[in-house]
């Protein structure tokens, strides 16, 4: 995950779990937000970059991003 302000990267977070994304993505987003003291309402947008390795992971990430966008 990458957090940008304009074109500048201000925070990032990585973990292994591509094939367990449905189980790990939301907890990892939560960790990322807590570590950076970020609130969902602080975000202006959410973008998913498609995975070249797993179309299913991309779909999971897009579904979660869509759900989070409704809260912005």
PyMOL Python script that loads the backbone (N, CA, C, O; Angstrom):
from pymol import cmd

cmd.read_pdbstr("""\
ATOM      1  N   UNK A   1       0.842  -1.153   0.000  1.00  0.00           N
ATOM      2  CA  UNK A   1       0.000   0.000   0.000  1.00  0.00           C
ATOM      3  C   UNK A   1       0.892   1.222   0.000  1.00  0.00           C
ATOM      4  O   UNK A   1       1.957   1.238   0.617  1.00  0.00           O
ATOM      5  N   UNK A   2       0.438   2.246  -0.704  1.00  0.00           N
ATOM      6  CA  UNK A   2       1.166   3.505  -0.763  1.00  0.00           C
ATOM      7  C   UNK A   2       0.190   4.638  -0.480  1.00  0.00           C
ATOM      8  O   UNK A   2      -0.928   4.656  -0.996  1.00  0.00           O
ATOM      9  N   UNK A   3       0.619   5.563   0.330  1.00  0.00           N
ATOM     10  CA  UNK A   3      -0.161   6.763   0.607  1.00  0.00           C
ATOM     11  C   UNK A   3       0.571   7.924  -0.046  1.00  0.00           C
ATOM     12  O   UNK A   3       1.751   8.152   0.220  1.00  0.00           O
ATOM     13  N   UNK A   4      -0.134   8.657  -0.902  1.00  0.00           N
ATOM     14  CA  UNK A   4       0.464   9.787  -1.604  1.00  0.00           C
ATOM     15  C   UNK A   4      -0.262  11.072  -1.259  1.00  0.00           C
ATOM     16  O   UNK A   4      -1.460  11.080  -0.975  1.00  0.00           O
ATOM     17  N   UNK A   5       0.484  12.141  -1.292  1.00  0.00           N
ATOM     18  CA  UNK A   5      -0.084  13.477  -1.197  1.00  0.00           C
ATOM     19  C   UNK A   5       0.375  14.174  -2.467  1.00  0.00           C
ATOM     20  O   UNK A   5       1.547  14.526  -2.605  1.00  0.00           O
ATOM     21  N   UNK A   6      -0.559  14.371  -3.397  1.00  0.00           N
ATOM     22  CA  UNK A   6      -0.180  14.828  -4.730  1.00  0.00           C
ATOM     23  C   UNK A   6       0.597  13.714  -5.402  1.00  0.00           C
ATOM     24  O   UNK A   6       0.116  12.583  -5.468  1.00  0.00           O
ATOM     25  N   UNK A   7       1.780  14.006  -5.898  1.00  0.00           N
ATOM     26  CA  UNK A   7       2.633  12.981  -6.509  1.00  0.00           C
ATOM     27  C   UNK A   7       3.692  12.454  -5.553  1.00  0.00           C
ATOM     28  O   UNK A   7       4.498  11.603  -5.930  1.00  0.00           O
ATOM     29  N   UNK A   8       3.699  12.950  -4.320  1.00  0.00           N
ATOM     30  CA  UNK A   8       4.726  12.573  -3.349  1.00  0.00           C
ATOM     31  C   UNK A   8       4.264  11.398  -2.484  1.00  0.00           C
ATOM     32  O   UNK A   8       3.187  11.440  -1.889  1.00  0.00           O
ATOM     33  N   UNK A   9       5.093  10.347  -2.423  1.00  0.00           N
ATOM     34  CA  UNK A   9       4.819   9.201  -1.556  1.00  0.00           C
ATOM     35  C   UNK A   9       5.159   9.588  -0.127  1.00  0.00           C
ATOM     36  O   UNK A   9       6.292   9.970   0.166  1.00  0.00           O
ATOM     37  N   UNK A  10       4.164   9.489   0.772  1.00  0.00           N
ATOM     38  CA  UNK A  10       4.425   9.882   2.158  1.00  0.00           C
ATOM     39  C   UNK A  10       4.434   8.699   3.123  1.00  0.00           C
ATOM     40  O   UNK A  10       4.902   8.828   4.254  1.00  0.00           O
ATOM     41  N   UNK A  11       3.921   7.550   2.688  1.00  0.00           N
ATOM     42  CA  UNK A  11       3.964   6.350   3.536  1.00  0.00           C
ATOM     43  C   UNK A  11       3.732   5.126   2.663  1.00  0.00           C
ATOM     44  O   UNK A  11       3.099   5.209   1.611  1.00  0.00           O
ATOM     45  N   UNK A  12       4.253   3.988   3.113  1.00  0.00           N
ATOM     46  CA  UNK A  12       4.002   2.730   2.402  1.00  0.00           C
ATOM     47  C   UNK A  12       3.993   1.581   3.397  1.00  0.00           C
ATOM     48  O   UNK A  12       4.507   1.692   4.510  1.00  0.00           O
ATOM     49  N   UNK A  13       3.397   0.475   2.971  1.00  0.00           N
ATOM     50  CA  UNK A  13       3.275  -0.703   3.836  1.00  0.00           C
ATOM     51  C   UNK A  13       3.223  -1.928   2.938  1.00  0.00           C
ATOM     52  O   UNK A  13       2.452  -1.964   1.978  1.00  0.00           O
ATOM     53  N   UNK A  14       4.039  -2.937   3.242  1.00  0.00           N
ATOM     54  CA  UNK A  14       4.058  -4.188   2.483  1.00  0.00           C
ATOM     55  C   UNK A  14       3.913  -5.368   3.419  1.00  0.00           C
ATOM     56  O   UNK A  14       4.292  -5.296   4.588  1.00  0.00           O
ATOM     57  N   UNK A  15       3.365  -6.450   2.904  1.00  0.00           N
ATOM     58  CA  UNK A  15       3.272  -7.697   3.642  1.00  0.00           C
ATOM     59  C   UNK A  15       3.137  -8.816   2.634  1.00  0.00           C
ATOM     60  O   UNK A  15       2.685  -8.597   1.510  1.00  0.00           O
ATOM     61  N   UNK A  16       3.527 -10.013   3.031  1.00  0.00           N
ATOM     62  CA  UNK A  16       3.326 -11.157   2.143  1.00  0.00           C
ATOM     63  C   UNK A  16       1.941 -11.699   2.442  1.00  0.00           C
ATOM     64  O   UNK A  16       1.575 -11.872   3.605  1.00  0.00           O
ATOM     65  N   UNK A  17       1.200 -11.958   1.441  1.00  0.00           N
ATOM     66  CA  UNK A  17      -0.157 -12.434   1.656  1.00  0.00           C
ATOM     67  C   UNK A  17      -1.002 -12.300   0.410  1.00  0.00           C
ATOM     68  O   UNK A  17      -2.228 -12.232   0.490  1.00  0.00           O
ATOM     69  N   UNK A  18      -0.348 -12.260  -0.757  1.00  0.00           N
ATOM     70  CA  UNK A  18      -1.073 -12.101  -2.009  1.00  0.00           C
ATOM     71  C   UNK A  18      -2.168 -13.146  -2.163  1.00  0.00           C
ATOM     72  O   UNK A  18      -3.264 -12.836  -2.631  1.00  0.00           O
ATOM     73  N   UNK A  19      -1.878 -14.375  -1.773  1.00  0.00           N
ATOM     74  CA  UNK A  19      -2.853 -15.443  -1.977  1.00  0.00           C
ATOM     75  C   UNK A  19      -3.778 -15.643  -0.782  1.00  0.00           C
ATOM     76  O   UNK A  19      -4.599 -16.560  -0.779  1.00  0.00           O
ATOM     77  N   UNK A  20      -3.652 -14.791   0.232  1.00  0.00           N
ATOM     78  CA  UNK A  20      -4.586 -14.775   1.360  1.00  0.00           C
ATOM     79  C   UNK A  20      -5.185 -13.378   1.496  1.00  0.00           C
ATOM     80  O   UNK A  20      -5.562 -12.964   2.592  1.00  0.00           O
ATOM     81  N   UNK A  21      -5.270 -12.663   0.396  1.00  0.00           N
ATOM     82  CA  UNK A  21      -5.668 -11.262   0.435  1.00  0.00           C
ATOM     83  C   UNK A  21      -7.035 -11.054   1.067  1.00  0.00           C
ATOM     84  O   UNK A  21      -7.239 -10.076   1.786  1.00  0.00           O
ATOM     85  N   UNK A  22      -7.970 -11.955   0.811  1.00  0.00           N
ATOM     86  CA  UNK A  22      -9.308 -11.783   1.384  1.00  0.00           C
ATOM     87  C   UNK A  22      -9.270 -11.838   2.905  1.00  0.00           C
ATOM     88  O   UNK A  22     -10.143 -11.275   3.565  1.00  0.00           O
ATOM     89  N   UNK A  23      -8.272 -12.510   3.468  1.00  0.00           N
ATOM     90  CA  UNK A  23      -8.147 -12.621   4.924  1.00  0.00           C
ATOM     91  C   UNK A  23      -7.233 -11.544   5.517  1.00  0.00           C
ATOM     92  O   UNK A  23      -7.364 -11.205   6.693  1.00  0.00           O
ATOM     93  N   UNK A  24      -6.314 -11.007   4.718  1.00  0.00           N
ATOM     94  CA  UNK A  24      -5.289 -10.122   5.277  1.00  0.00           C
ATOM     95  C   UNK A  24      -5.435  -8.647   4.928  1.00  0.00           C
ATOM     96  O   UNK A  24      -4.912  -7.799   5.652  1.00  0.00           O
ATOM     97  N   UNK A  25      -6.123  -8.317   3.850  1.00  0.00           N
ATOM     98  CA  UNK A  25      -6.107  -6.932   3.377  1.00  0.00           C
ATOM     99  C   UNK A  25      -6.716  -5.946   4.370  1.00  0.00           C
ATOM    100  O   UNK A  25      -6.098  -4.923   4.664  1.00  0.00           O
ATOM    101  N   UNK A  26      -7.892  -6.220   4.887  1.00  0.00           N
ATOM    102  CA  UNK A  26      -8.527  -5.276   5.816  1.00  0.00           C
ATOM    103  C   UNK A  26      -7.702  -5.108   7.100  1.00  0.00           C
ATOM    104  O   UNK A  26      -7.497  -3.974   7.531  1.00  0.00           O
ATOM    105  N   UNK A  27      -7.218  -6.196   7.729  1.00  0.00           N
ATOM    106  CA  UNK A  27      -6.357  -5.994   8.905  1.00  0.00           C
ATOM    107  C   UNK A  27      -5.071  -5.215   8.580  1.00  0.00           C
ATOM    108  O   UNK A  27      -4.603  -4.430   9.405  1.00  0.00           O
ATOM    109  N   UNK A  28      -4.504  -5.424   7.397  1.00  0.00           N
ATOM    110  CA  UNK A  28      -3.284  -4.704   7.012  1.00  0.00           C
ATOM    111  C   UNK A  28      -3.579  -3.227   6.746  1.00  0.00           C
ATOM    112  O   UNK A  28      -2.764  -2.366   7.075  1.00  0.00           O
ATOM    113  N   UNK A  29      -4.727  -2.931   6.158  1.00  0.00           N
ATOM    114  CA  UNK A  29      -5.128  -1.530   5.977  1.00  0.00           C
ATOM    115  C   UNK A  29      -5.268  -0.870   7.344  1.00  0.00           C
ATOM    116  O   UNK A  29      -4.828   0.262   7.542  1.00  0.00           O
ATOM    117  N   UNK A  30      -5.879  -1.578   8.276  1.00  0.00           N
ATOM    118  CA  UNK A  30      -6.056  -1.054   9.636  1.00  0.00           C
ATOM    119  C   UNK A  30      -4.699  -0.762  10.288  1.00  0.00           C
ATOM    120  O   UNK A  30      -4.518   0.290  10.900  1.00  0.00           O
ATOM    121  N   UNK A  31      -3.741  -1.700  10.156  1.00  0.00           N
ATOM    122  CA  UNK A  31      -2.392  -1.488  10.704  1.00  0.00           C
ATOM    123  C   UNK A  31      -1.730  -0.263  10.075  1.00  0.00           C
ATOM    124  O   UNK A  31      -1.123   0.556  10.765  1.00  0.00           O
ATOM    125  N   UNK A  32      -1.861  -0.155   8.756  1.00  0.00           N
ATOM    126  CA  UNK A  32      -1.276   0.955   8.006  1.00  0.00           C
ATOM    127  C   UNK A  32      -1.841   2.287   8.490  1.00  0.00           C
ATOM    128  O   UNK A  32      -1.095   3.243   8.702  1.00  0.00           O
ATOM    129  N   UNK A  33      -3.151   2.348   8.663  1.00  0.00           N
ATOM    130  CA  UNK A  33      -3.794   3.577   9.134  1.00  0.00           C
ATOM    131  C   UNK A  33      -3.356   3.914  10.556  1.00  0.00           C
ATOM    132  O   UNK A  33      -3.062   5.071  10.853  1.00  0.00           O
ATOM    133  N   UNK A  34      -3.311   2.918  11.436  1.00  0.00           N
ATOM    134  CA  UNK A  34      -2.914   3.169  12.828  1.00  0.00           C
ATOM    135  C   UNK A  34      -1.462   3.628  12.915  1.00  0.00           C
ATOM    136  O   UNK A  34      -1.140   4.557  13.656  1.00  0.00           O
ATOM    137  N   UNK A  35      -0.588   2.973  12.155  1.00  0.00           N
ATOM    138  CA  UNK A  35       0.833   3.323  12.161  1.00  0.00           C
ATOM    139  C   UNK A  35       1.045   4.765  11.687  1.00  0.00           C
ATOM    140  O   UNK A  35       1.867   5.493  12.245  1.00  0.00           O
ATOM    141  N   UNK A  36       0.307   5.168  10.665  1.00  0.00           N
ATOM    142  CA  UNK A  36       0.455   6.515  10.120  1.00  0.00           C
ATOM    143  C   UNK A  36      -0.491   7.536  10.723  1.00  0.00           C
ATOM    144  O   UNK A  36      -0.517   8.694  10.307  1.00  0.00           O
ATOM    145  N   UNK A  37      -1.282   7.096  11.723  1.00  0.00           N
ATOM    146  CA  UNK A  37      -2.283   7.971  12.359  1.00  0.00           C
ATOM    147  C   UNK A  37      -3.192   8.605  11.305  1.00  0.00           C
ATOM    148  O   UNK A  37      -3.428   9.813  11.299  1.00  0.00           O
ATOM    149  N   UNK A  38      -3.693   7.746  10.416  1.00  0.00           N
ATOM    150  CA  UNK A  38      -4.530   8.167   9.296  1.00  0.00           C
ATOM    151  C   UNK A  38      -5.971   7.753   9.573  1.00  0.00           C
ATOM    152  O   UNK A  38      -6.225   6.662  10.083  1.00  0.00           O
ATOM    153  N   UNK A  39      -6.890   8.612   9.241  1.00  0.00           N
ATOM    154  CA  UNK A  39      -8.311   8.285   9.324  1.00  0.00           C
ATOM    155  C   UNK A  39      -8.828   8.129   7.900  1.00  0.00           C
ATOM    156  O   UNK A  39      -8.336   8.786   6.983  1.00  0.00           O
ATOM    157  N   UNK A  40      -9.804   7.272   7.716  1.00  0.00           N
ATOM    158  CA  UNK A  40     -10.380   7.070   6.394  1.00  0.00           C
ATOM    159  C   UNK A  40     -10.878   8.394   5.822  1.00  0.00           C
ATOM    160  O   UNK A  40     -10.768   8.637   4.621  1.00  0.00           O
ATOM    161  N   UNK A  41     -11.419   9.238   6.677  1.00  0.00           N
ATOM    162  CA  UNK A  41     -11.941  10.530   6.221  1.00  0.00           C
ATOM    163  C   UNK A  41     -10.837  11.491   5.779  1.00  0.00           C
ATOM    164  O   UNK A  41     -11.126  12.509   5.150  1.00  0.00           O
ATOM    165  N   UNK A  42      -9.571  11.183   6.099  1.00  0.00           N
ATOM    166  CA  UNK A  42      -8.444  12.005   5.646  1.00  0.00           C
ATOM    167  C   UNK A  42      -8.150  11.785   4.162  1.00  0.00           C
ATOM    168  O   UNK A  42      -7.509  12.621   3.524  1.00  0.00           O
ATOM    169  N   UNK A  43      -8.615  10.667   3.615  1.00  0.00           N
ATOM    170  CA  UNK A  43      -8.301  10.312   2.231  1.00  0.00           C
ATOM    171  C   UNK A  43      -9.204  11.050   1.255  1.00  0.00           C
ATOM    172  O   UNK A  43     -10.367  11.332   1.544  1.00  0.00           O
ATOM    173  N   UNK A  44      -8.636  11.355   0.086  1.00  0.00           N
ATOM    174  CA  UNK A  44      -9.421  11.985  -0.980  1.00  0.00           C
ATOM    175  C   UNK A  44      -9.786  10.978  -2.060  1.00  0.00           C
ATOM    176  O   UNK A  44     -10.670  11.237  -2.877  1.00  0.00           O
ATOM    177  N   UNK A  45      -9.123   9.846  -2.071  1.00  0.00           N
ATOM    178  CA  UNK A  45      -9.396   8.826  -3.069  1.00  0.00           C
ATOM    179  C   UNK A  45      -8.646   7.549  -2.757  1.00  0.00           C
ATOM    180  O   UNK A  45      -7.714   7.532  -1.953  1.00  0.00           O
ATOM    181  N   UNK A  46      -9.073   6.475  -3.413  1.00  0.00           N
ATOM    182  CA  UNK A  46      -8.443   5.161  -3.257  1.00  0.00           C
ATOM    183  C   UNK A  46      -8.260   4.590  -4.655  1.00  0.00           C
ATOM    184  O   UNK A  46      -9.184   4.616  -5.468  1.00  0.00           O
ATOM    185  N   UNK A  47      -7.071   4.077  -4.931  1.00  0.00           N
ATOM    186  CA  UNK A  47      -6.763   3.532  -6.250  1.00  0.00           C
ATOM    187  C   UNK A  47      -6.190   2.128  -6.093  1.00  0.00           C
ATOM    188  O   UNK A  47      -5.382   1.880  -5.198  1.00  0.00           O
ATOM    189  N   UNK A  48      -6.602   1.222  -6.950  1.00  0.00           N
ATOM    190  CA  UNK A  48      -6.080  -0.147  -6.961  1.00  0.00           C
ATOM    191  C   UNK A  48      -5.245  -0.326  -8.224  1.00  0.00           C
ATOM    192  O   UNK A  48      -5.704  -0.049  -9.333  1.00  0.00           O
ATOM    193  N   UNK A  49      -4.024  -0.791  -8.040  1.00  0.00           N
ATOM    194  CA  UNK A  49      -3.165  -1.112  -9.178  1.00  0.00           C
ATOM    195  C   UNK A  49      -3.269  -2.619  -9.399  1.00  0.00           C
ATOM    196  O   UNK A  49      -2.956  -3.395  -8.496  1.00  0.00           O
ATOM    197  N   UNK A  50      -3.703  -3.044 -10.588  1.00  0.00           N
ATOM    198  CA  UNK A  50      -3.912  -4.473 -10.841  1.00  0.00           C
ATOM    199  C   UNK A  50      -2.652  -5.312 -10.640  1.00  0.00           C
ATOM    200  O   UNK A  50      -1.549  -4.899 -10.998  1.00  0.00           O
ATOM    201  N   UNK A  51      -2.837  -6.490 -10.063  1.00  0.00           N
ATOM    202  CA  UNK A  51      -1.747  -7.439  -9.870  1.00  0.00           C
ATOM    203  C   UNK A  51      -1.523  -8.220 -11.158  1.00  0.00           C
ATOM    204  O   UNK A  51      -2.477  -8.667 -11.794  1.00  0.00           O
ATOM    205  N   UNK A  52      -0.270  -8.382 -11.537  1.00  0.00           N
ATOM    206  CA  UNK A  52       0.053  -9.191 -12.712  1.00  0.00           C
ATOM    207  C   UNK A  52       0.036 -10.672 -12.359  1.00  0.00           C
ATOM    208  O   UNK A  52      -0.018 -11.527 -13.243  1.00  0.00           O
ATOM    209  N   UNK A  53       0.080 -10.970 -11.067  1.00  0.00           N
ATOM    210  CA  UNK A  53       0.181 -12.348 -10.611  1.00  0.00           C
ATOM    211  C   UNK A  53      -1.162 -12.992 -10.313  1.00  0.00           C
ATOM    212  O   UNK A  53      -1.300 -14.210 -10.429  1.00  0.00           O
ATOM    213  N   UNK A  54      -2.156 -12.197  -9.932  1.00  0.00           N
ATOM    214  CA  UNK A  54      -3.416 -12.794  -9.495  1.00  0.00           C
ATOM    215  C   UNK A  54      -4.600 -11.879  -9.786  1.00  0.00           C
ATOM    216  O   UNK A  54      -4.752 -10.827  -9.164  1.00  0.00           O
ATOM    217  N   UNK A  55      -5.428 -12.288 -10.731  1.00  0.00           N
ATOM    218  CA  UNK A  55      -6.630 -11.527 -11.060  1.00  0.00           C
ATOM    219  C   UNK A  55      -7.613 -11.549  -9.890  1.00  0.00           C
ATOM    220  O   UNK A  55      -8.325 -10.572  -9.660  1.00  0.00           O
ATOM    221  N   UNK A  56      -7.655 -12.652  -9.157  1.00  0.00           N
ATOM    222  CA  UNK A  56      -8.554 -12.754  -8.004  1.00  0.00           C
ATOM    223  C   UNK A  56      -8.160 -11.726  -6.941  1.00  0.00           C
ATOM    224  O   UNK A  56      -9.028 -11.078  -6.357  1.00  0.00           O
ATOM    225  N   UNK A  57      -6.863 -11.574  -6.689  1.00  0.00           N
ATOM    226  CA  UNK A  57      -6.396 -10.583  -5.714  1.00  0.00           C
ATOM    227  C   UNK A  57      -6.786  -9.173  -6.140  1.00  0.00           C
ATOM    228  O   UNK A  57      -7.168  -8.351  -5.307  1.00  0.00           O
ATOM    229  N   UNK A  58      -6.691  -8.898  -7.429  1.00  0.00           N
ATOM    230  CA  UNK A  58      -7.093  -7.590  -7.940  1.00  0.00           C
ATOM    231  C   UNK A  58      -8.576  -7.358  -7.691  1.00  0.00           C
ATOM    232  O   UNK A  58      -8.973  -6.268  -7.280  1.00  0.00           O
ATOM    233  N   UNK A  59      -9.388  -8.360  -7.933  1.00  0.00           N
ATOM    234  CA  UNK A  59     -10.838  -8.228  -7.709  1.00  0.00           C
ATOM    235  C   UNK A  59     -11.150  -8.009  -6.232  1.00  0.00           C
ATOM    236  O   UNK A  59     -12.012  -7.198  -5.893  1.00  0.00           O
ATOM    237  N   UNK A  60     -10.463  -8.718  -5.366  1.00  0.00           N
ATOM    238  CA  UNK A  60     -10.666  -8.549  -3.914  1.00  0.00           C
ATOM    239  C   UNK A  60     -10.291  -7.124  -3.513  1.00  0.00           C
ATOM    240  O   UNK A  60     -11.043  -6.460  -2.799  1.00  0.00           O
ATOM    241  N   UNK A  61      -9.134  -6.655  -3.968  1.00  0.00           N
ATOM    242  CA  UNK A  61      -8.681  -5.298  -3.634  1.00  0.00           C
ATOM    243  C   UNK A  61      -9.655  -4.251  -4.164  1.00  0.00           C
ATOM    244  O   UNK A  61      -9.950  -3.274  -3.474  1.00  0.00           O
ATOM    245  N   UNK A  62     -10.157  -4.447  -5.386  1.00  0.00           N
ATOM    246  CA  UNK A  62     -11.117  -3.496  -5.954  1.00  0.00           C
ATOM    247  C   UNK A  62     -12.421  -3.484  -5.166  1.00  0.00           C
ATOM    248  O   UNK A  62     -13.001  -2.421  -4.950  1.00  0.00           O
ATOM    249  N   UNK A  63     -12.885  -4.646  -4.739  1.00  0.00           N
ATOM    250  CA  UNK A  63     -14.126  -4.715  -3.956  1.00  0.00           C
ATOM    251  C   UNK A  63     -13.964  -3.994  -2.616  1.00  0.00           C
ATOM    252  O   UNK A  63     -14.860  -3.266  -2.189  1.00  0.00           O
ATOM    253  N   UNK A  64     -12.835  -4.193  -1.961  1.00  0.00           N
ATOM    254  CA  UNK A  64     -12.591  -3.525  -0.680  1.00  0.00           C
ATOM    255  C   UNK A  64     -12.439  -2.020  -0.895  1.00  0.00           C
ATOM    256  O   UNK A  64     -12.971  -1.228  -0.117  1.00  0.00           O
ATOM    257  N   UNK A  65     -11.723  -1.623  -1.938  1.00  0.00           N
ATOM    258  CA  UNK A  65     -11.563  -0.194  -2.240  1.00  0.00           C
ATOM    259  C   UNK A  65     -12.918   0.454  -2.513  1.00  0.00           C
ATOM    260  O   UNK A  65     -13.178   1.567  -2.056  1.00  0.00           O
ATOM    261  N   UNK A  66     -13.770  -0.227  -3.245  1.00  0.00           N
ATOM    262  CA  UNK A  66     -15.107   0.302  -3.531  1.00  0.00           C
ATOM    263  C   UNK A  66     -15.897   0.497  -2.239  1.00  0.00           C
ATOM    264  O   UNK A  66     -16.576   1.510  -2.069  1.00  0.00           O
ATOM    265  N   UNK A  67     -15.811  -0.461  -1.342  1.00  0.00           N
ATOM    266  CA  UNK A  67     -16.485  -0.341  -0.053  1.00  0.00           C
ATOM    267  C   UNK A  67     -15.949   0.814   0.768  1.00  0.00           C
ATOM    268  O   UNK A  67     -16.718   1.533   1.406  1.00  0.00           O
ATOM    269  N   UNK A  68     -14.636   1.000   0.758  1.00  0.00           N
ATOM    270  CA  UNK A  68     -14.033   2.106   1.504  1.00  0.00           C
ATOM    271  C   UNK A  68     -14.376   3.458   0.881  1.00  0.00           C
ATOM    272  O   UNK A  68     -14.564   4.447   1.590  1.00  0.00           O
ATOM    273  N   UNK A  69     -14.457   3.492  -0.448  1.00  0.00           N
ATOM    274  CA  UNK A  69     -14.789   4.756  -1.128  1.00  0.00           C
ATOM    275  C   UNK A  69     -16.161   5.272  -0.726  1.00  0.00           C
ATOM    276  O   UNK A  69     -16.385   6.482  -0.701  1.00  0.00           O
ATOM    277  N   UNK A  70     -17.069   4.379  -0.416  1.00  0.00           N
ATOM    278  CA  UNK A  70     -18.416   4.823  -0.037  1.00  0.00           C
ATOM    279  C   UNK A  70     -18.401   5.575   1.285  1.00  0.00           C
ATOM    280  O   UNK A  70     -19.341   6.307   1.596  1.00  0.00           O
ATOM    281  N   UNK A  71     -17.331   5.397   2.068  1.00  0.00           N
ATOM    282  CA  UNK A  71     -17.208   6.076   3.359  1.00  0.00           C
ATOM    283  C   UNK A  71     -16.495   7.420   3.256  1.00  0.00           C
ATOM    284  O   UNK A  71     -16.446   8.170   4.231  1.00  0.00           O
ATOM    285  N   UNK A  72     -15.940   7.733   2.081  1.00  0.00           N
ATOM    286  CA  UNK A  72     -15.179   8.990   1.937  1.00  0.00           C
ATOM    287  C   UNK A  72     -16.086  10.190   1.861  1.00  0.00           C
ATOM    288  O   UNK A  72     -15.609  11.319   1.740  1.00  0.00           O
TER     289      UNK A  72
END
""", "prot")
cmd.dss("prot")
cmd.show_as("cartoon", "prot")
cmd.util.cbc("prot")
cmd.orient("prot")
